[in-house]
Amino acid sequence: MLTYLHDIRNKLTLISGHTALLSKKYGEEEFYPIRTNLVRISELINDAYRELQQTNEYPPIMYTPQELIRQMDLLTETAQLLFPVQLKNETRDYKPQNLFHIELNIQQVFQVIENALDNSVKAQSTKAIIRLLDNGTHCIYEIVDNGTGKQQQDEYTSVNDVSIIPHGIGKEIMMQNMKNLHGKVEWARRLDQSGMIVRLYFPKKV
């Protein structure tokens, strides 16, 4: 649901920008009712976002390494159905360094994955590799994409560079969800080609 609100907010921002340009061309008075209602819709989205952030529909569950692999594999396969990106799912190849348990709220984990892939699509990614890594203290869900960060320019768009790194409400959702999971999220640009590396760190309980 948070991802849908994020997407609605993005579309609302686009509509607001177009309305501002049209009001300059045809007069502020003609578009005042529209702009007033756009502001109100934005306020309602913010209220819904804050309400959902305080809601925990599913309690956290403790996972063993094998259970974690199965769950992350399922989340990845589900995400493949939602986004037009060719995913290479390598989560089944995960080799944990030690025995552990991880306490996760899967709903929040999936929201973070949705945000990362949504941003990847907006940065014109067509392919992504998803794998599970291990640094001893954390299990790491890694997404490596090939986004160029470019979008087609139109008459209303003055900038054709898209930040591959999430920003605004999308980044806030990811950061807050990872904080709730006692983990963290990191972004880095790929050095070998265009694209980004997104890593979600989930702390182990050994």
Phi, psi and omega in degrees: 000320179298323179294322178296318177299320178299315181294320177299319180298320178297316179295323180295320178298320178296315179298318180298320178295317178295319180296321179297319179294318180292324180293328176291325183281320188248355178113135183298323185298324182295329188251003182302314179300322180293314182294324178297317179289328176296320177297317180294319178298319178299319177297320179294322177296318178297319178296317180295320179299313180295323180294317180291327179296333181271355183260133177240090187292326181239133179288155178295150181235144178272129183241139169278169179306314181293321177294323179296317179300314180297319182291316179292326175297317179296316179298320181294316179295323177294317179298327180300329181283342187262339187232141181280054177235135178282111184262131171260105187271109179249017183296332182290344182274004184299131178239098181294147181281338183205172176280139183198172169233149175231129178265118185226145166262104188298327178300315180291322177300315182293326177297321179294316179298318177302314180298317181297315181287325176299316179293325178297317179297318180294336177269016175069030175287143175244339180221152176207145175253133179237128182216165173253132179239173183216128176245016179098312182257341182225148165267134188241124174264113187249133174241124178240116182244183182235029183296139179273340183078018180246146172225159182292135181274139176234184187293340182259352185255120182267343181235130180251011174265129178251129178292123178286334177279128181303148179215168178067219185294328179297315179293322179297320178298313181297313182296318182292318179296319179292326175296318177297331180272004181063026179242201179207163177234139179231147177236144175209145177283143175291143180266337184278332181196184178292153180129179183228158171243122177246129180236128176254120184259122178246119184291141178273153168244102185276000000 
